[in-house]
Amino acid sequence: MELDCSQKTVRCWLHRFNRLGLQGLEDLGGQGRKRRITEEERSRIISLVKTVPPGRARRGTVDLR
């Protein structure tokens, strides 16, 4: 069977399996860079991006009364 990964990766997983059994094959989670902003800050930024900037003309119907 071909796994399309390096021998180093296979050895890493094999060592984890030997050390921890089937639980060693599960995703450890928590990998990667941590977020720099909170979920609240992210939501606020998204809502600001969706608003029309001050002084900018809005698209749509124009009422010329």
ZIWOZI-V67864 format. One record per residue. RES is the residue in three letters. PHI is phi in radians with two decimals (999 if undefined). Layout:
BEGIN
res phi
RES PHI
RES PHI
END
This chain:
BEGIN
res phi
MET 999
GLU -1.83
LEU -1.82
ASP 0.99
CYS -2.57
SER -1.33
GLN -1.09
LYS -1.07
THR -1.12
VAL -1.07
ARG -1.10
CYS -1.06
TRP -1.14
LEU -1.10
HIS -1.12
ARG -1.09
PHE -1.12
ASN -1.12
ARG -1.39
LEU -2.07
GLY 1.30
LEU -1.05
GLN -1.10
GLY -1.18
LEU -1.56
GLU -1.34
ASP -1.17
LEU -1.31
GLY 1.20
GLY 1.24
GLN -1.50
GLY 1.68
ARG -1.29
LYS -1.33
ARG -1.12
ARG -1.58
ILE -2.19
THR -1.37
GLU -1.10
GLU -1.12
GLU -1.10
ARG -1.08
SER -1.08
ARG -1.12
ILE -1.08
ILE -1.08
SER -1.17
LEU -1.16
VAL -1.12
LYS -1.38
THR -1.53
VAL -1.42
PRO -1.09
PRO -1.05
GLY 1.46
ARG -1.64
ALA -1.17
ARG -1.59
ARG -1.47
GLY 2.23
THR -1.27
VAL -2.01
ASP -1.70
LEU -1.81
ARG -1.27
END
